[in-house]
Amino acid sequence: MPQQRTLTPGYVVVYPNREKASSKLMKTIVALILLVSVGMLLTVTIGGWSQLEGMKPLNFIWCIAYLIIAFYIWVRWARGMLPIAAGLAILLLMIAVVAGFGLSGTSWFDRSHAGFAPAQSLFGGNGLSADTLGTITLLLIPVQVQLVIFSMRAFAQGWNVEQEVPIEEARRRGYNPPDSSPPPRPATA
């Protein structure tokens, strides 16, 4: 059963840590890194479609998950999504390391040698070259490291800290609290 919140009359709940410029910057950086990751993943997935064995559905699921996380972080200040973003970034980091530096033919760069067919795009026609796909995959590594670092820094900022303040002070801070006047009574005949 959810807890019932009891507020002192004339007071509202504010989130002081969300007002800080550093918190707003971290929120923006994390959401931006998530969107950049989605763009890079989609580029590799679409540009190397014919060469991806079992990763096609997983790449799309990963992109959808990153978009959902970015939405919740950007719009709702969902602090709980930050460790999830960091965990997924660690997993993607491991996959990118194997795909970028892999052994015995698992690297994109190994596919630029003779005997390997060029990648075909999702939409038909030629996809991106193996070297381009390898470079994008290697660029995913520092992007995911940054996602882990910035997500954990943002998590430490305590976006969820609440404070009960008078309505006037909340308005001074830029909040738009509900009007404290009593609701109108219905007219009687």
MIKE-824738 format. One record per residue: residue number from 1; residue in one letter; chain; x, y, z of N, C-alpha, C in turn. Coordinates in steps of 0.02 Angstrom, whole numbers, plus 32768, in hexadecimal, padded with zeros to 4 digits. Atoms other than C-alpha are relative to their C-alpha. Layout:
BEGIN
- tinu|torkol|ronu|n.c1|n.c2|n.c3|ca.c1|ca.c2|ca.c3|c.c1|c.c2|c.c3
- NUM|a|A|X|Y|Z|X|Y|Z|X|Y|Z
...
This chain:
BEGIN
- tinu|torkol|ronu|n.c1|n.c2|n.c3|ca.c1|ca.c2|ca.c3|c.c1|c.c2|c.c3
- 1|m|A|802A|7FC5|8000|8000|8000|8000|802D|803E|8000
- 2|p|A|7FD6|7FC4|8002|804B|80A9|7FD1|7FF5|802B|803E
- 3|q|A|8004|7FD5|7FC6|8073|8122|805B|7FD7|803E|7FF0
- 4|q|A|8029|7FC4|8007|7FFD|81B4|8076|802B|803B|8017
- 5|r|A|7FDA|7FC5|7FEE|8052|825E|8077|7FD2|8032|8022
- 6|t|A|8025|7FCC|7FDD|8015|82DE|80F4|802A|803F|7FFE
- 7|l|A|7FDD|7FC0|8004|8047|8392|80D0|7FE1|8031|8031
- 8|t|A|8018|7FCA|7FD6|803B|8423|8146|7FD9|8031|7FD3
- 9|p|A|8025|7FD0|8029|7FB5|849B|8106|802A|803F|7FF0
- 10|g|A|7FDA|7FC6|8015|8004|8529|80A2|8047|7FEF|7FEB
- 11|y|A|7FBE|8016|8013|809F|84C2|807A|7FFC|7FD2|7FC3
- 12|v|A|7FFA|802E|8039|80D7|8463|7FDE|8044|7FDE|8002
- 13|v|A|7FC1|8024|8004|8161|83E7|7FB7|8028|801A|7FC4
- 14|v|A|7FD2|7FEC|8035|81F7|8424|7F53|803C|7FD1|8001
- 15|y|A|7FC4|802A|8007|8295|83CD|7F17|803C|802F|7FF9
- 16|p|A|7FCA|7FCE|8003|8328|843F|7F44|803B|7FEB|7FD5
- 17|n|A|7FC6|8016|8027|83AE|83D4|7EF0|7FF3|8004|7FB5
- 18|r|A|8010|7FF9|8047|8353|83DF|7E49|8007|8048|7FE8
- 19|e|A|7FFA|7FBA|8012|8361|849C|7E4E|8047|8014|7FEF
- 20|k|A|7FBA|7FEF|8009|841F|8499|7E49|8013|7FFB|7FB6
- 21|a|A|7FE8|8000|8045|8476|84C1|7DA5|8026|7FC0|7FF1
- 22|s|A|7FDA|803E|800B|84E7|8429|7DBB|7FD2|7FC5|7FF4
- 23|s|A|8030|8037|800A|8451|83B5|7DC8|7FE0|8005|7FBB
- 24|k|A|801D|7FF6|8043|8402|8400|7D2C|8032|7FEE|7FCA
- 25|l|A|7FCC|8010|8030|84A7|83EF|7CD0|800A|7FB4|7FFB
- 26|m|A|7FF7|8049|8000|84BD|8338|7D04|7FC5|7FDE|7FDD
- 27|k|A|803B|801D|8020|840B|8311|7CD0|8005|8007|7FB4
- 28|t|A|7FF9|7FF4|8048|842B|835E|7C25|8036|7FD5|7FE2
- 29|i|A|7FC8|8027|801B|84D2|8307|7C0D|7FED|7FB6|7FFC
- 30|v|A|8013|8047|8001|848E|825B|7C3C|7FCD|7FF2|7FC8
- 31|a|A|8032|800A|8035|83F7|826D|7BCA|8020|8006|7FBA
- 32|l|A|7FDE|7FF7|8040|8466|82AB|7B3C|802D|7FC4|7FEF
- 33|i|A|7FD6|803B|800C|84E1|821A|7B50|7FD5|7FC5|7FED
- 34|l|A|802E|8036|8011|844F|81A1|7B4C|7FE9|8006|7FB7
- 35|l|A|8017|7FF5|8045|8410|81EF|7AA9|8038|7FF5|7FCE
- 36|v|A|7FC7|800C|802C|84BE|81EC|7A5C|800C|7FB4|7FFA
- 37|s|A|7FF8|8049|8002|84CC|8134|7A8B|7FCC|7FDF|7FD3
- 38|v|A|8035|801B|802C|8426|8110|7A36|8011|800D|7FB7
- 39|g|A|7FED|7FF0|8045|8461|8169|7999|8038|7FD3|7FE6
- 40|m|A|7FC8|802B|8014|8503|8106|7995|7FEA|7FB8|7FF8
- 41|l|A|8019|8045|8005|84AB|8061|79B6|7FD6|7FF6|7FC1
- 42|l|A|802A|8005|803C|842C|8082|792C|802B|8003|7FC1
- 43|t|A|7FD4|7FFC|803A|84B8|80B2|78B4|8022|7FBD|7FF3
- 44|v|A|7FE0|8041|8008|8513|800E|78D3|7FCD|7FCB|7FEB
- 45|t|A|8033|8033|800F|8472|7FA9|78CD|7FE7|8007|7FB9
- 46|i|A|801B|7FF6|8043|842D|7FF6|782E|8037|7FF9|7FCB
- 47|g|A|7FCA|8001|8031|84D5|8009|77D6|8022|7FBD|7FF9
- 48|g|A|7FE1|8042|8004|8511|7F59|77FD|7FCE|7FC8|8007
- 49|w|A|8039|802D|7FF6|8469|7F00|77F7|800F|7FB7|7FED
- 50|s|A|7FF6|8045|8018|849F|7E67|7792|8037|7FDC|8026
- 51|q|A|7FC9|801F|7FDD|8538|7E47|77FE|7FF2|7FF4|804A
- 52|l|A|8012|800B|7FBA|84E3|7E4B|78A7|7FDB|7FBE|8006
- 53|e|A|801E|8042|7FFB|84BA|7D9B|78DA|7FC2|8001|802C
- 54|g|A|8039|8003|7FD3|844C|7D97|7974|7FF3|8041|8025
- 55|m|A|8004|7FC2|7FDA|845E|7E4A|79AC|7FCA|8030|7FE8
- 56|k|A|8031|7FD0|801C|83D7|7E9A|7940|7FC8|8011|8031
- 57|p|A|8035|7FEE|7FD0|8346|7E8B|79BB|801B|8021|803F
- 58|l|A|7FE3|7FE5|7FC3|83B7|7EAE|7A4F|8014|8049|7FF8
- 59|n|A|7FED|7FBA|800C|83F8|7F4F|7A01|7FC2|802D|8001
- 60|f|A|803C|7FD7|7FFF|8347|7F8F|79E5|7FE3|8005|8047
- 61|i|A|8018|7FFF|7FBA|8314|7F5E|7A97|802C|802F|8029
- 62|w|A|7FD2|7FD4|7FDC|83AF|7FB7|7AD8|7FF0|8049|7FF1
- 63|c|A|8010|7FBB|8013|8382|8054|7A76|7FBF|8017|8021
- 64|i|A|803F|7FEE|7FE0|82D0|8052|7AB7|8009|800B|804B
- 65|a|A|7FF3|7FF8|7FB8|830E|8039|7B6A|8024|8042|800E
- 66|y|A|7FDC|7FC1|7FF6|8388|80CA|7B59|7FD2|803D|7FF5
- 67|l|A|802F|7FC9|800C|82FE|813A|7B12|7FD0|8009|803B
- 68|i|A|802D|7FFD|7FC6|8289|810E|7BA1|8024|801D|803D
- 69|i|A|7FD9|7FE6|7FC7|8311|812E|7C21|800D|804A|7FF7
- 70|a|A|7FF4|7FB9|800D|833D|81D4|7BCF|7FC1|8029|800E
- 71|f|A|803F|7FDD|7FF3|8285|8207|7BD5|7FF4|8009|804B
- 72|y|A|800E|7FFC|7FB8|8272|81DD|7C8D|8032|802C|8024
- 73|i|A|7FCF|7FD4|7FE0|8314|8235|7CBB|7FF3|8049|7FED
- 74|w|A|8009|7FBB|8017|82F1|82D0|7C52|7FBF|801F|8019
- 75|v|A|8041|7FE3|7FF0|8238|82E9|7C75|7FED|7FF7|8049
- 76|r|A|801A|800F|7FBD|8219|8297|7D1E|8036|8000|8037
- 77|w|A|7FC9|8001|7FD0|82C3|82A6|7D74|8003|7FBD|8025
- 78|a|A|8002|8043|7FE1|82BC|81E9|7D94|8046|7FEA|8012
- 79|r|A|7FBD|8011|7FE7|8357|81CD|7DFD|800C|7FB6|7FFD
- 80|g|A|7FF9|8048|8002|8336|8112|7E00|8015|7FE4|7FBD
- 81|m|A|7FEB|8016|8042|8358|8106|7D46|804B|8006|7FF5
- 82|l|A|7FB9|7FF4|800A|840B|8140|7D5A|802B|7FC1|800A
- 83|p|A|7FD8|803D|7FFB|8453|809C|7D9F|7FEE|7FCD|7FCA
- 84|i|A|8012|802D|8037|83F1|803D|7D1A|8025|8014|7FC1
- 85|a|A|7FDB|7FE8|803A|843F|80AB|7C94|804A|7FEC|8006
- 86|a|A|7FB9|8012|7FF6|84EC|808C|7CDF|800A|7FB5|7FF6
- 87|g|A|7FFA|8049|8009|84CF|7FCF|7CE5|7FFB|7FEC|7FB7
- 88|l|A|8006|800F|8048|8495|7FC8|7C30|803D|8019|7FDA
- 89|a|A|7FC4|7FE6|8021|8529|8034|7BFF|803C|7FD2|800A
- 90|i|A|7FCA|8030|7FF3|85A1|7FB8|7C50|7FF9|7FC3|7FD2
- 91|l|A|800C|8039|802D|8551|7F29|7BEF|8011|8012|7FB7
- 92|l|A|7FF3|7FEB|8045|8558|7F8A|7B4B|804B|800D|7FF6
- 93|l|A|7FB8|7FF6|8003|860C|7FBA|7B72|8024|7FBE|7FF3
- 94|m|A|7FE0|8042|800B|863C|7F02|7B7D|7FF4|7FE6|7FBA
- 95|i|A|800F|8016|8043|85E4|7EDB|7ADA|8028|8028|7FCD
- 96|a|A|7FDA|7FD5|802F|8638|7F6F|7A83|804B|7FEE|8001
- 97|v|A|7FB9|8014|7FFD|86E4|7F37|7AC2|800B|7FC1|7FD8
- 98|v|A|7FF9|803E|8026|86CA|7E89|7A7B|7FF8|800D|7FB5
- 99|a|A|800C|7FF2|8047|8684|7ECC|79D6|8037|802C|7FE2
- 100|g|A|7FCC|7FD4|8019|870F|7F4C|79C7|8046|7FE1|8000
- 101|f|A|7FBD|801D|7FF9|87A7|7EEA|7A03|7FFE|7FB4|7FFE
- 102|g|A|800B|8048|7FFB|8762|7E38|79F4|8035|7FD6|7FDF
- 103|l|A|7FD0|8030|801A|87C9|7D9F|79CE|7FE2|7FD7|7FC7
- 104|s|A|8010|8030|8036|87C4|7D30|7933|7FBF|8010|7FDB
- 105|g|A|8037|7FF0|802C|8749|7D8A|78C4|7FC3|801F|8020
- 106|t|A|803B|7FE1|7FE1|86D3|7DD6|7944|8002|804B|7FFD
- 107|s|A|7FFA|7FB8|8005|8713|7E86|7928|7FE6|8018|7FBD
- 108|w|A|8017|7FE3|803F|86C5|7EF7|78A5|803B|800A|7FD1
- 109|f|A|7FC6|7FF3|802A|8774|7F1F|7868|8019|7FC2|7FDC
- 110|d|A|7FED|803F|8021|8794|7E67|7840|7FD6|7FF5|7FC1
- 111|r|A|802D|800B|8039|8704|7E6F|77C4|8013|802A|7FC4
- 112|s|A|7FEB|7FD9|803A|875F|7EEA|7752|8032|7FDB|7FD5
- 113|h|A|7FD0|8027|8027|87D5|7E62|7714|7FDC|7FDB|7FC8
- 114|a|A|801C|8027|8038|87BE|7DFB|7677|7FDB|7FC3|801A
- 115|g|A|8027|803B|7FEE|873D|7D72|7682|7FC1|8010|8029
- 116|f|A|803C|7FEC|7FDA|86BD|7DD3|76E8|7FD4|802B|7FD2
- 117|a|A|8030|7FD8|8028|8622|7E17|7692|7FF4|8042|8023
- 118|p|A|800F|7FBF|7FE0|85FB|7ECF|76AE|7FBB|7FFD|8022
- 119|a|A|8040|7FFE|7FDB|856F|7EF8|7726|7FCA|801E|7FD4
- 120|q|A|803A|7FE6|8022|84C3|7F17|76DF|7FD7|8027|8033
- 121|s|A|8028|7FD5|7FD5|8453|7F9E|7727|7FBD|7FE0|800E
- 122|l|A|8044|8017|7FEF|83AB|7F7E|7779|7FD0|800E|7FC7
- 123|f|A|802D|7FEB|8035|8359|7FD9|76E8|8015|7FE7|7FBB
- 124|g|A|7FE7|801A|8040|83B5|7F77|7661|803B|802A|7FE9
- 125|g|A|7FC6|7FDB|8019|844F|7FAC|7603|803B|7FF7|802E
- 126|n|A|7FC3|8006|7FD9|84FC|7FC0|7648|7FF8|8023|8043
- 127|g|A|7FFE|7FE3|7FBD|8511|7FDF|7700|8041|8026|8009
- 128|l|A|7FC2|7FDE|7FF1|85A0|8035|7755|803B|7FD0|7FFA
- 129|s|A|7FC5|802A|8006|8651|7FF5|773D|8012|7FE2|8044
- 130|a|A|7FED|8021|7FC1|869C|7F80|77BF|802A|802E|802B
- 131|d|A|7FD7|7FD2|7FD9|871A|8005|77F2|7FD5|8036|8021
- 132|t|A|802C|7FCE|7FE3|8690|8086|780D|7FD8|7FE2|803A
- 133|l|A|8025|8021|7FCA|8629|800B|7874|802E|7FF2|803B
- 134|g|A|7FD1|800C|7FCA|86C5|7FDE|78D8|8011|8040|8025
- 135|t|A|7FF1|7FC0|7FE0|86EC|8094|78F9|7FC7|8017|802C
- 136|i|A|803B|7FED|7FD7|863B|80B8|7935|7FFB|7FD4|803E
- 137|t|A|8002|802E|7FC8|8643|801D|79A2|8035|8013|8034
- 138|l|A|7FCC|7FEB|7FD0|86E8|8057|79EF|7FEE|8042|8022
- 139|l|A|8015|7FC0|7FE1|869E|8105|7A0C|7FCA|7FF5|8034
- 140|l|A|8032|8010|7FCC|8612|80B2|7A6F|8020|7FF5|8044
- 141|i|A|7FDF|8010|7FC1|8692|8080|7AF2|8007|803E|802C
- 142|p|A|7FFC|7FC6|7FD4|86BD|812F|7B33|7FBC|8020|8010
- 143|v|A|8043|7FE4|7FF2|8607|8165|7B22|7FDF|7FDA|8039
- 144|q|A|801E|8027|7FCB|85CF|80D6|7B92|8025|800B|8043
- 145|v|A|7FDB|7FEF|7FC3|865B|80FC|7C0F|7FE7|8042|801C
- 146|q|A|801B|7FC0|7FEA|861D|81AF|7C16|7FBA|7FF9|801D
- 147|l|A|8044|800B|7FE7|856A|8172|7C2E|8003|7FE4|8047
- 148|v|A|7FFA|801C|7FBD|85A0|810B|7CC4|8016|8036|8032
- 149|i|A|7FE5|7FCD|7FD3|8603|819B|7D11|7FCB|8036|800F
- 150|f|A|8031|7FCA|7FF5|857F|8222|7CF7|7FC1|7FE7|8022
- 151|s|A|803B|801C|7FDF|84F0|81B0|7D2C|800C|7FF9|804B
- 152|m|A|7FF2|8009|7FB9|8544|8189|7DD1|800A|8044|8023
- 153|r|A|7FFA|7FBD|7FE3|8571|8240|7DEE|7FBB|801F|800A
- 154|a|A|8044|7FE5|7FFA|84BC|8271|7DCD|7FDB|7FDC|8038
- 155|f|A|8022|8026|7FCB|8480|81E6|7E41|8013|801A|8045
- 156|a|A|7FE7|7FE7|7FC0|84EA|822E|7ECD|7FE4|8045|8011
- 157|q|A|8019|7FBD|7FF4|8495|82D8|7EBC|7FBE|8001|8028
- 158|g|A|803C|8003|7FD5|83F7|829E|7F17|7FC5|8026|7FE4
- 159|w|A|803A|7FDE|801F|8370|82D7|7E9E|7FBF|7FF2|8024
- 160|n|A|803E|8015|7FDF|82EF|8280|7F0B|7FF5|8022|8044
- 161|v|A|8007|7FDF|7FBF|830B|82EC|7FA7|7FC6|8032|7FFD
- 162|e|A|803B|7FD5|7FFD|8269|8343|7FD7|8005|802E|803C
- 163|q|A|8002|7FD0|7FC9|824B|83DB|8044|7FBC|8021|7FFF
- 164|e|A|8041|7FDF|7FFA|81A9|8424|8084|800C|8049|800F
- 165|v|A|7FF6|7FB7|7FF7|81A5|84E2|8070|7FBD|8023|7FF8
- 166|p|A|803E|7FDA|800B|811F|8569|8077|7FF4|800D|7FB6
- 167|i|A|8012|7FF6|8046|80C3|8589|7FD4|8023|803D|7FE3
- 168|e|A|7FE0|7FC3|8019|810C|8639|7FC6|8049|7FF4|7FEE
- 169|e|A|7FBA|800F|800D|81BE|85F8|7FD0|8007|7FD3|7FC1
- 170|a|A|7FFE|802B|803C|8198|8571|7F4E|7FF6|802A|7FC1
- 171|r|A|8009|7FD5|803A|8159|85F8|7ED8|803F|8029|7FF2
- 172|r|A|7FC1|7FDB|8009|81F8|865E|7EF5|8035|7FD4|7FDF
- 173|r|A|7FCF|802F|801C|825D|85C3|7EC7|7FEF|7FEC|7FB8
- 174|g|A|8012|800F|8044|8201|85B4|7E22|7FCF|7FC6|7FF8
- 175|y|A|8032|8036|8004|8185|852A|7E4D|7FBC|801E|7FF3
- 176|n|A|8044|7FEB|800D|80CF|8536|7E1A|7FD1|7FD6|802B
- 177|p|A|802A|8028|7FD4|8074|84F2|7EB3|7FB6|800D|7FF4
- 178|p|A|8048|7FF4|8008|7FB8|84DC|7EB2|7FE9|8038|802E
- 179|d|A|801B|7FC9|7FD9|7F50|856A|7EF4|7FE8|7FE5|8044
- 180|s|A|8011|8018|7FBC|7F34|855D|7FB1|7FBA|8014|8015
- 181|s|A|8044|7FED|7FEC|7E85|85A7|7FAF|7FD3|7FC3|7FFF
- 182|p|A|802C|803B|7FFC|7DF9|852F|7FDD|7FD9|7FF9|7FBF
- 183|p|A|8025|800B|803E|7D9C|84DF|7F4C|7FBB|8020|8003
- 184|p|A|8042|7FE0|7FFF|7CFA|8537|7F18|7FCA|7FCD|8011
- 185|r|A|8038|802B|7FED|7C59|84F2|7F60|7FCB|8004|7FCA
- 186|p|A|8036|7FFE|8032|7BCC|84C0|7EED|7FC6|802C|8018
- 187|a|A|8039|7FD4|7FF0|7B3A|8538|7EE5|7FC4|7FD6|8017
- 188|t|A|803D|8022|7FE8|7A9E|8507|7F44|7FC2|8025|7FE7
- 189|a|A|803E|7FE2|801B|79ED|8526|7F09|7FD8|8022|8034
